[in-house]
Amino acid sequence: MYHEPVLFSESLDALHIRPDGVYVDATFGGGGHSRGILSRLGDNGRLYAFDQDDDAAANAQQVPFAGDERFVFVDSNFRHLKRSLRVEGQPPATIDGILADLGVSSYQIDTPERGFSYRFDASLDMRMNPQDERSAADVLNTFSANDLQRVLSEYGEVRNARTLAQAIVQHREKKAFRTTGELVALCEPLAMGERWRYLSQVFQALRMEVNDEVGALRDFLADALEMLAPGGRLAVIAYHSIEDRLVKNFLKTGDPEGQVQKDFYGNIARPWNIITKKAIEPMDAEIQRNARARSAKLRVGEKARGRPDE
Ligand SMILES: C[S@@+](CC[C@H](N)C(=O)[O-])C[C@H]1O[C@@H](n2cnc3c(N)ncnc32)[C@H](O)[C@@H]1O
C-alpha cells in the first residue's frame, strides 16, 4: 500500500462534509483521505487535492481519481493555497473544508532513492518537490555549524546537536557529503540513546529544513483562514510538536505564535471556533496496525461566522 491514511474517519467526520460542498485535501499523497472525501460528496461536490510530489501526482492520474469530474489535482506546494485556488477559479471565502495531513508518506520514506530514510544508502536528497533547489546534501555541505545545530535541536530535538553539528563541519572539510550512508556512518559513534531513534531524529530534522515544512505550514494556515467560507472547517493532522503547537496557537488566536490579535476597535480577534479543545489522537488499535500513526494529533477549527456588525 502506498500509504495508510491516519485518523481516517476522525478527520473526515471533523470536516462535516456537505454533499455539494467544495473541499481541499492539501496533502494528497496516496489519496486515502481524498477517496474518503469523494465518497461523501454528491455529484455537485468538488475536491481540490494538492501535492508537490511527482509520485503523488502520478497517483492522482489513476482510477478512481482520473475521470472523476468532481476531482481537481493541483500540482503545487500547499503554502500557495490561495494563489493556486484563485488560478482554479476559486476566490477567498468559498471553501467548505480543508484537510492537511502533514509530513511525508510511507511511500516517500520507503523509496530508497528519495534519501528520506537512514535504512537505505542513497543520495542525500530529501526534497518532496524535485524542482526545489536545495537538497539535504546542500544543507549539510553549506550551513554554518550554528545553523546546523539549530536545525538539529529545533526540528530533531537531537540532544547533542552542537557536537553533531561540529562533526558534520569537520567531516565536510575533508569530503563533501553525498550519501545517506556517509551521514549514518558519522552519526553512529555519536548516537545518544537508541540508534534508530537518534538517526530518525537527525533525518527528520534535515527533511523539515530541506522542505521548509514549518514555513510552509505558517503560510498555509494564513491562506486556509482566508479561503474558508464562514462556518467552514480546517482539520490538520500534525506529527511534530512544533507543527502541532503552531496549529493549536493559530486556532486559538489567528496567529501561529499565539499572539493575541486585536481589531481596529481593540476587540480581541477570534477567527476560529475551536472544535477540538484537546487534540484527537489515534486509538491503540490504529497505532498497533500502523506505527506511523503513533505521534499523530488532529486539531479542528471552524471559521467564525463573524459578529452581526461585521
Ligand atoms: C502524510 S502524506 C499524506 C497522505 C494522505 N493523506 C493519504 O491518505 O494518502 C503527506 C503528503 O503531503 C505532501 N506534502 C507535504 N508537504 C507539502 C506541501 N508543503 N505542499 C504540498 N504537498 C505537501 C507530501 O508530498 C506527501 O505526499
The ligand as an SDF file (V2000), in Angstrom:
LIG
                    3D

 27 29  0  0  0  0  0  0  0  0999 V2000
    1.3500   12.1370    5.1830 C   0  0  0  0  0  0  0  0  0  0  0  0
    1.2910   12.2210    3.4530 S   0  0  0  0  0  0  0  0  0  0  0  0
   -0.4320   12.3390    3.1110 C   0  0  0  0  0  0  0  0  0  0  0  0
   -1.0850   11.0290    2.9330 C   0  0  0  0  0  0  0  0  0  0  0  0
   -2.5320   11.1280    2.5000 C   0  0  0  0  0  0  0  0  0  0  0  0
   -3.3540   11.7680    3.4890 N   0  0  0  0  0  0  0  0  0  0  0  0
   -3.0820    9.7650    2.1700 C   0  0  0  0  0  0  0  0  0  0  0  0
   -4.1090    9.3860    2.7440 O   0  0  0  0  0  0  0  0  0  0  0  0
   -2.5000    9.0720    1.3470 O   0  0  0  0  0  0  0  0  0  0  0  0
    1.7820   13.8600    3.1430 C   0  0  0  0  0  0  0  0  0  0  0  0
    1.7980   14.2430    1.6600 C   0  0  0  0  0  0  0  0  0  0  0  0
    1.8090   15.6550    1.6200 O   0  0  0  0  0  0  0  0  0  0  0  0
    2.7430   16.1010    0.6970 C   0  0  0  0  0  0  0  0  0  0  0  0
    3.2150   17.3890    1.1990 N   0  0  0  0  0  0  0  0  0  0  0  0
    3.8950   17.6380    2.3390 C   0  0  0  0  0  0  0  0  0  0  0  0
    4.1320   18.9420    2.4620 N   0  0  0  0  0  0  0  0  0  0  0  0
    3.5840   19.5340    1.3710 C   0  0  0  0  0  0  0  0  0  0  0  0
    3.5000   20.8840    0.9270 C   0  0  0  0  0  0  0  0  0  0  0  0
    4.0560   21.8860    1.6180 N   0  0  0  0  0  0  0  0  0  0  0  0
    2.8480   21.1450   -0.2250 N   0  0  0  0  0  0  0  0  0  0  0  0
    2.2890   20.1330   -0.9470 C   0  0  0  0  0  0  0  0  0  0  0  0
    2.3590   18.8330   -0.5870 N   0  0  0  0  0  0  0  0  0  0  0  0
    2.9920   18.5460    0.5580 C   0  0  0  0  0  0  0  0  0  0  0  0
    3.8160   15.0330    0.6470 C   0  0  0  0  0  0  0  0  0  0  0  0
    4.4490   15.0620   -0.6080 O   0  0  0  0  0  0  0  0  0  0  0  0
    3.0100   13.7610    0.8910 C   0  0  0  0  0  0  0  0  0  0  0  0
    2.6270   13.1630   -0.3120 O   0  0  0  0  0  0  0  0  0  0  0  0
  1  2  1  0
  2  3  1  0
  2 10  1  0
  3  4  1  0
  4  5  1  0
  5  6  1  0
  5  7  1  0
  7  8  2  0
  7  9  1  0
 10 11  1  0
 11 12  1  0
 11 26  1  0
 12 13  1  0
 13 14  1  0
 13 24  1  0
 14 15  1  0
 14 23  1  0
 15 16  2  0
 16 17  1  0
 17 18  1  0
 17 23  2  0
 18 19  1  0
 18 20  2  0
 20 21  1  0
 21 22  2  0
 22 23  1  0
 24 25  1  0
 24 26  1  0
 26 27  1  0
M  CHG  2   2   1   9  -1
M  END
$$$$
